[in-house]
Amino acid sequence: MLKYEYKNCNHATELQVKELDTSTRTVTFYAAAFGSVDSHGDIIQKGAFAKTIRENAQRFKWLNQHSTYDLVGPVISIEEDDFGLLVTAKASETQLGNDVLALEADRAYEHSIGYNTILSEYNTEKDIRIIKEVQLWEVSSVTWGSNPNTPTVAMKSMSPREQGDYLLQKLSRLHKTLRTKNVSNERVEMLELEVLQINQSIQDLLEKSLNSSEPEIISTPELVVEPTKMSDEEILAVFMKSYNSK
């Protein structure tokens, strides 16, 4: 199963935001950089985004803090240049859009991507992973982009049982949303992304449970092993079947 990952553009802020036009509400920034080792020991190779841009550029979203409930606005253009992944996005005329635009103007944000690694290789001599192809889902304005658990930061202070309850509540909320008759196509895309994020959180929690000797983690009744047997395609198929059967 492909792991849902987050990665920030860990370069100086002045290199991340290239242009900001308050009259058109657009921000141009780097969401990822090529050729340098990041804090996770990864290097993104130029060309890694070529296929996903070609196939899915119209679906990319601009989020706040990787949250599917905090949609800032659409991605207007996205391309690779010699430095990295250059994005131009437009802040919608909402309160969140206004807030994010103001913080972008103050250079208060870093930038990050949510993605799946499709192709990579490991350099054992240098102890680094070279990412050669990714499936991009979204770009985000984030407070601290180096935190790989940004969307589920609230879980860090919870016990394993509380984390399981938290994820089940999110799944329950998703189910209720799917039963709503007036869900827009755009919201369906956001729900699809949230399914992937929740699934990854479940995988991470299960992995910790299997590698821990703490009885509470191992015996948590709310967490079942079945999701680990489902591929991304199967999860999304169940999701879309639920939506289409409203």
Summary of the structure (lengths in Angstrom):
residues: 246
radius of gyration: 18.5
end to end distance: 28.0
largest distance: 57.1
contacts: 732
relative contact order: 0.16
helix: 40%
strand: 30%
